[in-house]
Amino acid sequence: MEAISTPESFHLLFYVGLMFIISQIAGNIANHLNLPRLIGYIVAGILFGPYALGWYSQTLMEQDLEFFRDFALAIIAFSIGGALEMPVIKRLRSSLTWITVLQTSFASIFVFLTMWWLLPFTNGEPGPHLTVIALILGAVSAATAPAAILSLVDEFKARGDFKSALLGIVALDDVIAIIFYSIAIAVAGSLLGQNNGTLVAALGQTSFILFFEIALGLLVGFIVAKSLFYFSEYRTMLGVLLGIIMMITGFCLSLGISSLLACVMLGFMVTNVAKHELANEAMDIIHTIQQPVFGVFFFMAGAHLNISLAPSAFALAMALTLSRFAGKYIGTRLGGKIAGTAPDLTKNLGIALMPAAGVMVGLTLNARDTLGEALGSYAELMVTVVIGATLINEFLTPFFVRFAITRAKQQKTQS
């Protein structure tokens, strides 16, 4: 028998199981300290990852366990789509459209310009590498963390149009972030010389892929929604939904494309096409497994944090946080005024859109995998900046969201 000398000496399932246990313990510790569970997950990943204690090597994180990250992102995307309910979208469509478009665009532009200006001061040589990093960071900054928002909305008991508008905007945010990211990747490939054709051709190919992902999600989602009646028993429905999510994710990855948009459309169709009781049950079933999945996903995200880069990345993480928040707040106020949205929504939604985690982290990790060879060490800096910004956001988020919900309730009562 060989001596156990490296992390890879254990079977892969050992490390998957250990991540589940460590992440949930860390989440409970965070709760006892009155912090979001997410903080516990990420800190545990940092502690046990390759850059600290080294229980999980880079090989495990970046190759062997990559499949689980893809699965977790698919679950997150499915849940995002499941929050897009047509009655809410129709009733608040003007407000949702203007606020979503402007705050996502402003956040992306503000972050891009801020990073483009600051990155050369990190001893980086001017060139396309820094522009690409700024472009990717700007694109992913459009996203808002649905898991954090959902947990805080429940905890602080948000109600009425504020809750509906907030959840609708969060869901649409991440759809737009995925689209922004896909375009940014195409532009980045051209800037780094990875595309064989012109930028227009690359954007055309990206548009086709986006259309394919949306069509695939809508088609499969329609079939699943109409078939749920035959799998209405709880355990059977869970198995079918997980199987479909895994299959559509595996199919997309086999084609070399992202499954996120397809999974968003899958969740959207299940929520809006299936019978109301079945749709609610389907989303409830997925919600029961979200926390363990989130725990492992954010553990893995934390493990990617290169603590040797942390001092130089802290200023960038703080700048990203502030510029993203400014973009979302200003865009929300402007969009609300254009749409004639009620003051209690216009003044408070932007404050509540601060959380940034799941999709933002996932897309950044995907960018590192896609462009890592061309970006070199800058790819790790990009990931470290985003995870650092996530940590800052998660420490501040509960206070901002609570303030927004409380003030919205007071203003609604007074009006």
C-alpha positions as CSV (number, residue, x, y, z in Angstrom):
1,M,0.0,0.0,0.0
2,E,1.3,3.4,-1.0
3,A,1.9,5.9,1.8
4,I,-0.5,8.8,2.0
5,S,1.6,11.9,1.2
6,T,-0.6,14.2,-0.9
7,P,-4.2,15.4,-0.9
8,E,-4.7,13.5,-4.1
9,S,-3.9,10.2,-2.4
10,F,-7.5,10.1,-1.0
11,H,-10.5,9.3,-3.2
12,L,-12.3,12.3,-4.7
13,L,-15.5,11.6,-2.8
14,F,-13.6,12.0,0.5
15,Y,-12.9,15.6,-0.4
16,V,-16.4,16.3,-1.7
17,G,-17.8,14.9,1.6
18,L,-15.3,16.9,3.7
19,M,-16.2,20.1,1.9
20,F,-19.9,19.6,2.7
21,I,-19.1,19.1,6.4
22,I,-16.6,21.9,6.8
23,S,-18.7,24.4,4.9
24,Q,-21.8,23.7,7.0
25,I,-19.8,23.9,10.3
26,A,-18.3,27.2,9.1
27,G,-21.7,28.5,8.1
28,N,-23.1,27.7,11.6
29,I,-20.1,29.4,13.2
30,A,-20.8,32.5,11.1
31,N,-24.4,32.5,12.2
32,H,-23.4,32.4,15.8
33,L,-21.3,35.5,15.2
34,N,-24.3,37.2,13.6
35,L,-22.7,37.0,10.1
36,P,-24.1,35.6,6.9
37,R,-23.4,31.9,6.3
38,L,-21.7,32.9,3.1
39,I,-18.9,34.4,5.1
40,G,-18.3,31.2,6.9
41,Y,-18.2,29.2,3.6
42,I,-15.7,31.5,1.9
43,V,-13.4,31.9,5.0
44,A,-13.4,28.1,5.4
45,G,-12.3,27.8,1.7
46,I,-9.5,30.3,2.2
47,L,-8.3,28.5,5.3
48,F,-8.3,25.0,4.0
49,G,-7.4,25.9,0.4
50,P,-4.0,25.7,-1.4
51,Y,-2.8,29.1,-0.3
52,A,-3.2,28.5,3.5
53,L,-3.4,25.0,5.2
54,G,-3.3,23.2,1.8
55,W,-5.8,20.5,2.6
56,Y,-7.2,21.1,-0.9
57,S,-4.5,21.4,-3.6
58,Q,-4.8,23.6,-6.7
59,T,-5.2,20.4,-8.8
60,L,-8.3,19.4,-6.7
61,M,-9.8,22.9,-6.9
62,E,-9.1,23.6,-10.5
63,Q,-9.4,20.3,-12.2
64,D,-10.8,17.4,-10.2
65,L,-13.7,19.2,-8.5
66,E,-14.5,21.5,-11.4
67,F,-17.6,19.5,-12.2
68,F,-19.2,20.3,-8.9
69,R,-18.7,24.1,-9.5
70,D,-20.5,23.7,-12.8
71,F,-23.3,21.8,-11.1
72,A,-23.7,24.4,-8.3
73,L,-23.8,27.3,-10.9
74,A,-26.5,25.4,-12.8
75,I,-28.6,25.1,-9.6
76,I,-28.1,28.8,-8.9
77,A,-29.1,29.7,-12.5
78,F,-32.2,27.4,-12.3
79,S,-33.3,29.2,-9.1
80,I,-32.8,32.6,-10.7
81,G,-35.1,31.6,-13.6
82,G,-37.6,30.3,-11.1
83,A,-37.9,33.7,-9.5
84,L,-39.1,35.3,-12.8
85,E,-42.9,35.1,-12.4
86,M,-44.8,36.5,-15.3
87,P,-47.6,38.2,-13.3
88,V,-45.0,40.2,-11.4
89,I,-43.1,41.0,-14.6
90,K,-46.2,42.2,-16.3
91,R,-47.4,44.4,-13.4
92,L,-44.1,46.1,-12.8
93,R,-42.6,45.7,-16.3
94,S,-41.9,49.4,-16.9
95,S,-40.1,49.9,-13.6
96,L,-38.3,46.5,-13.9
97,T,-37.2,47.3,-17.4
98,W,-35.8,50.9,-16.8
99,I,-34.3,50.1,-13.4
100,T,-32.7,46.8,-14.5
101,V,-31.2,48.2,-17.7
102,L,-29.8,51.4,-16.2
103,Q,-28.5,50.0,-12.9
104,T,-26.8,47.0,-14.6
105,S,-25.3,49.2,-17.3
106,F,-24.1,51.9,-14.9
107,A,-22.6,49.3,-12.6
108,S,-20.7,47.7,-15.4
109,I,-19.5,51.0,-16.9
110,F,-18.5,52.5,-13.5
111,V,-16.5,49.4,-12.6
112,F,-14.8,49.1,-16.0
113,L,-13.7,52.7,-15.9
114,T,-12.5,52.5,-12.3
115,M,-10.5,49.3,-12.9
116,W,-9.1,50.5,-16.2
117,W,-7.8,53.6,-14.4
118,L,-6.5,51.8,-11.2
119,L,-5.0,48.5,-12.6
120,P,-1.8,50.1,-14.0
121,F,-0.9,51.2,-10.5
122,T,-0.7,47.5,-9.4
123,N,2.7,47.3,-11.2
124,G,1.0,45.9,-14.2
125,E,2.4,46.8,-17.6
126,P,-0.1,48.7,-19.7
127,G,-1.6,46.6,-22.5
128,P,-4.6,44.5,-23.5
129,H,-4.3,42.2,-20.4
130,L,-5.3,45.0,-18.0
131,T,-8.1,46.2,-20.4
132,V,-9.4,42.6,-20.5
133,I,-9.5,42.3,-16.7
134,A,-11.3,45.6,-16.4
135,L,-13.8,44.5,-19.1
136,I,-14.5,41.2,-17.3
137,L,-14.8,42.8,-13.9
138,G,-17.2,45.4,-15.4
139,A,-19.4,42.7,-17.0
140,V,-19.7,40.5,-14.0
141,S,-20.5,43.5,-11.8
142,A,-24.0,43.7,-13.3
143,A,-24.9,40.6,-11.3
144,T,-26.6,40.7,-7.9
145,A,-26.5,37.7,-5.5
146,P,-29.9,36.0,-5.4
147,A,-29.1,33.7,-2.5
148,A,-28.1,36.6,-0.2
149,I,-31.1,38.6,-1.3
150,L,-33.6,35.8,-0.7
151,S,-32.3,35.0,2.7
152,L,-32.3,38.6,3.8
153,V,-35.8,39.3,2.4
154,D,-37.1,36.3,4.5
155,E,-35.1,37.3,7.6
156,F,-36.3,41.0,7.5
157,K,-39.8,40.1,6.3
158,A,-40.0,42.3,3.2
159,R,-43.5,42.4,1.7
160,G,-45.5,43.8,-1.2
161,D,-44.2,45.5,-4.3
162,F,-40.8,46.2,-2.8
163,K,-40.2,42.4,-2.4
164,S,-41.6,41.6,-5.8
165,A,-39.6,44.3,-7.6
166,L,-36.4,43.4,-5.7
167,L,-36.6,39.7,-6.5
168,G,-37.6,40.4,-10.1
169,I,-34.7,42.8,-10.6
170,V,-32.2,40.4,-9.0
171,A,-33.3,37.6,-11.3
172,L,-33.0,39.9,-14.4
173,D,-29.7,41.3,-13.2
174,D,-28.1,37.9,-13.5
175,V,-29.5,37.2,-16.9
176,I,-28.1,40.5,-18.1
177,A,-24.8,39.8,-16.4
178,I,-24.5,36.5,-18.3
179,I,-25.2,38.3,-21.6
180,F,-22.7,41.1,-20.7
181,Y,-20.1,38.5,-19.7
182,S,-20.6,36.5,-23.0
183,I,-20.0,39.7,-25.0
184,A,-17.0,40.6,-22.8
185,I,-15.4,37.2,-23.4
186,A,-15.8,37.6,-27.2
187,V,-14.2,41.1,-27.0
188,A,-11.4,39.8,-24.7
189,G,-10.6,37.0,-27.1
190,S,-10.1,39.5,-29.9
191,L,-8.0,41.8,-27.7
192,L,-5.8,38.8,-26.7
193,G,-5.6,37.4,-30.2
194,Q,-7.5,34.3,-29.4
195,N,-10.2,34.8,-32.0
196,N,-9.3,33.7,-35.5
197,G,-11.8,36.1,-37.1
198,T,-12.9,39.7,-36.6
199,L,-14.6,41.1,-33.5
200,V,-17.9,41.4,-35.5
201,A,-17.7,37.7,-36.3
202,A,-16.9,36.9,-32.7
203,L,-19.9,38.9,-31.5
204,G,-22.0,37.2,-34.1
205,Q,-20.9,33.8,-32.9
206,T,-21.6,34.8,-29.3
207,S,-25.1,36.0,-30.3
208,F,-25.8,32.7,-32.0
209,I,-24.7,30.8,-28.9
210,L,-26.8,33.0,-26.6
211,F,-29.9,32.3,-28.9
212,F,-29.1,28.6,-28.8
213,E,-28.8,28.5,-25.0
214,I,-32.1,30.4,-24.6
215,A,-33.9,28.3,-27.1
216,L,-32.6,25.1,-25.5
217,G,-33.7,26.2,-22.0
218,L,-37.1,27.2,-23.2
219,L,-37.7,23.9,-25.1
220,V,-36.5,21.6,-22.4
221,G,-38.2,23.7,-19.8
222,F,-41.5,23.5,-21.6
223,I,-41.3,19.7,-21.9
224,V,-40.3,19.4,-18.2
225,A,-43.1,21.8,-17.0
226,K,-45.7,19.8,-19.0
227,S,-44.3,16.5,-17.6
228,L,-44.1,17.3,-13.9
229,F,-47.6,16.0,-13.3
230,Y,-46.3,12.5,-13.9
231,F,-43.5,13.0,-11.3
232,S,-45.5,14.8,-8.6
233,E,-44.2,12.6,-5.8
234,Y,-41.6,14.6,-3.8
235,R,-38.6,12.3,-4.1
236,T,-39.3,11.5,-7.8
237,M,-39.6,15.2,-8.7
238,L,-36.3,15.9,-7.0
239,G,-34.6,13.2,-8.9
240,V,-36.1,14.3,-12.3
241,L,-35.2,18.0,-11.8
242,L,-31.7,17.3,-10.7
243,G,-31.3,14.9,-13.6
244,I,-32.6,17.4,-16.1
245,I,-30.3,20.2,-14.7
246,M,-27.3,17.9,-14.9
247,M,-28.1,16.7,-18.4
248,I,-28.6,20.2,-19.8
249,T,-25.4,21.4,-18.1
250,G,-23.4,18.4,-19.4
251,F,-24.8,18.8,-22.9
252,C,-23.8,22.5,-23.0
253,L,-20.4,21.9,-21.6
254,S,-19.9,19.1,-24.1
255,L,-20.5,21.7,-26.8
256,G,-18.0,24.0,-25.1
257,I,-20.6,26.6,-24.1
258,S,-22.0,27.8,-20.8
259,S,-25.1,26.3,-19.4
260,L,-26.1,29.2,-17.2
261,L,-28.6,30.9,-19.6
262,A,-30.2,27.6,-20.5
263,C,-30.7,26.8,-16.9
264,V,-32.2,30.2,-16.2
265,M,-34.7,29.6,-19.0
266,L,-35.4,26.1,-17.7
267,G,-36.3,27.5,-14.2
268,F,-38.4,30.3,-15.9
269,M,-40.5,27.8,-17.8
270,V,-41.0,25.5,-14.9
271,T,-42.3,28.4,-12.8
272,N,-44.6,29.9,-15.4
273,V,-45.8,26.9,-17.5
274,A,-46.3,24.1,-14.9
275,K,-49.5,24.1,-12.8
276,H,-49.2,26.6,-10.0
277,E,-49.0,23.9,-7.2
278,L,-46.5,21.8,-9.1
279,A,-44.3,24.9,-9.9
280,N,-44.2,25.9,-6.3
281,E,-43.4,22.4,-5.2
282,A,-40.6,22.1,-7.8
283,M,-38.9,25.3,-6.6
284,D,-39.4,24.4,-3.0
285,I,-37.7,21.1,-3.7
286,I,-34.7,22.8,-5.3
287,H,-34.5,25.3,-2.4
288,T,-34.1,22.4,0.1
289,I,-30.7,21.5,-1.4
290,Q,-29.5,25.0,-2.1
291,Q,-27.7,25.6,1.2
292,P,-25.4,22.6,1.0
293,V,-24.7,23.3,-2.6
294,F,-24.0,26.9,-1.9
295,G,-21.7,25.9,0.9
296,V,-19.5,23.8,-1.3
297,F,-19.6,26.3,-4.1
298,F,-18.4,29.2,-1.9
299,F,-15.9,27.0,-0.2
300,M,-14.4,26.4,-3.6
301,A,-14.6,30.1,-4.4
302,G,-12.7,30.9,-1.2
303,A,-10.1,28.3,-1.9
304,H,-9.2,30.2,-5.1
305,L,-8.3,33.3,-3.1
306,N,-4.5,33.7,-3.3
307,I,-3.8,35.3,0.0
308,S,-0.3,36.4,-1.2
309,L,-2.1,38.8,-3.6
310,A,-4.6,40.0,-0.9
311,P,-2.7,43.1,0.2
312,S,-2.3,44.4,-3.4
313,A,-5.9,43.4,-4.3
314,F,-7.7,44.9,-1.3
315,A,-7.7,48.4,-2.7
316,L,-9.0,47.1,-6.0
317,A,-11.7,45.1,-4.2
318,M,-12.8,48.1,-2.3
319,A,-12.8,50.3,-5.4
320,L,-14.8,47.7,-7.3
321,T,-17.3,47.5,-4.4
322,L,-17.8,51.3,-4.2
323,S,-18.0,51.9,-8.0
324,R,-20.4,49.0,-8.5
325,F,-22.7,50.3,-5.7
326,A,-22.6,53.8,-7.1
327,G,-23.6,52.5,-10.5
328,K,-26.5,50.5,-9.2
329,Y,-27.8,53.2,-6.9
330,I,-27.6,56.0,-9.5
331,G,-29.0,53.7,-12.2
332,T,-31.9,52.7,-9.9
333,R,-32.8,56.2,-9.0
334,L,-32.7,57.4,-12.6
335,G,-34.6,54.4,-13.9
336,G,-37.2,54.7,-11.3
337,K,-37.8,58.4,-12.1
338,I,-38.1,57.7,-15.9
339,A,-40.6,54.9,-15.2
340,G,-42.6,56.8,-12.7
341,T,-42.0,54.2,-10.0
342,A,-43.3,54.8,-6.5
343,P,-40.8,56.7,-4.3
344,D,-40.5,53.9,-1.7
345,L,-39.2,51.7,-4.5
346,T,-37.0,54.2,-6.3
347,K,-35.2,55.4,-3.1
348,N,-34.5,52.0,-1.6
349,L,-34.1,49.4,-4.3
350,G,-30.6,50.6,-5.2
351,I,-29.4,50.2,-1.6
352,A,-30.8,46.6,-1.5
353,L,-28.9,45.6,-4.7
354,M,-25.5,45.6,-3.0
355,P,-25.0,41.8,-2.5
356,A,-22.6,40.3,-5.0
357,A,-21.6,36.6,-4.8
358,G,-22.7,33.5,-6.7
359,V,-23.0,34.4,-10.4
360,M,-20.3,37.1,-10.1
361,V,-17.8,34.7,-8.6
362,G,-18.8,31.9,-10.9
363,L,-18.4,34.0,-14.1
364,T,-15.1,35.3,-12.9
365,L,-13.8,31.7,-12.3
366,N,-15.1,30.8,-15.7
367,A,-13.2,33.8,-17.2
368,R,-10.0,32.6,-15.5
369,D,-10.4,29.2,-16.9
370,T,-11.1,30.5,-20.4
371,L,-8.5,33.3,-20.5
372,G,-6.0,32.1,-17.8
373,E,-3.3,31.0,-20.2
374,A,-3.3,34.3,-22.0
375,L,-3.7,36.5,-18.9
376,G,-1.0,34.7,-16.8
377,S,-0.7,35.9,-13.2
378,Y,-3.3,38.6,-13.9
379,A,-6.0,35.9,-14.0
380,E,-5.4,35.1,-10.3
381,L,-5.4,38.8,-9.4
382,M,-8.8,39.1,-11.1
383,V,-10.3,36.3,-9.1
384,T,-8.8,37.6,-5.9
385,V,-10.3,41.0,-6.5
386,V,-13.8,39.6,-7.0
387,I,-13.6,37.3,-4.0
388,G,-12.3,40.1,-1.9
389,A,-15.2,42.3,-3.1
390,T,-17.6,39.5,-2.3
391,L,-16.3,39.3,1.3
392,I,-16.6,43.1,1.7
393,N,-20.1,43.0,0.3
394,E,-21.3,40.1,2.5
395,F,-20.1,41.9,5.7
396,L,-21.9,45.1,4.7
397,T,-25.0,43.7,2.9
398,P,-27.2,42.8,5.9
399,F,-27.1,46.3,7.2
400,F,-27.8,47.9,3.9
401,V,-30.6,45.6,3.0
402,R,-32.2,45.8,6.4
403,F,-32.1,49.6,6.2
404,A,-33.7,49.6,2.7
405,I,-36.5,47.2,3.7
406,T,-37.2,49.2,6.9
407,R,-37.2,52.5,5.2
408,A,-39.4,51.2,2.3
409,K,-42.0,50.0,4.8
410,Q,-42.0,53.4,6.6
411,Q,-42.3,55.4,3.4
412,K,-45.1,53.1,2.1
413,T,-47.0,53.6,5.4
414,Q,-46.6,57.3,5.2
415,S,-47.8,57.6,1.6
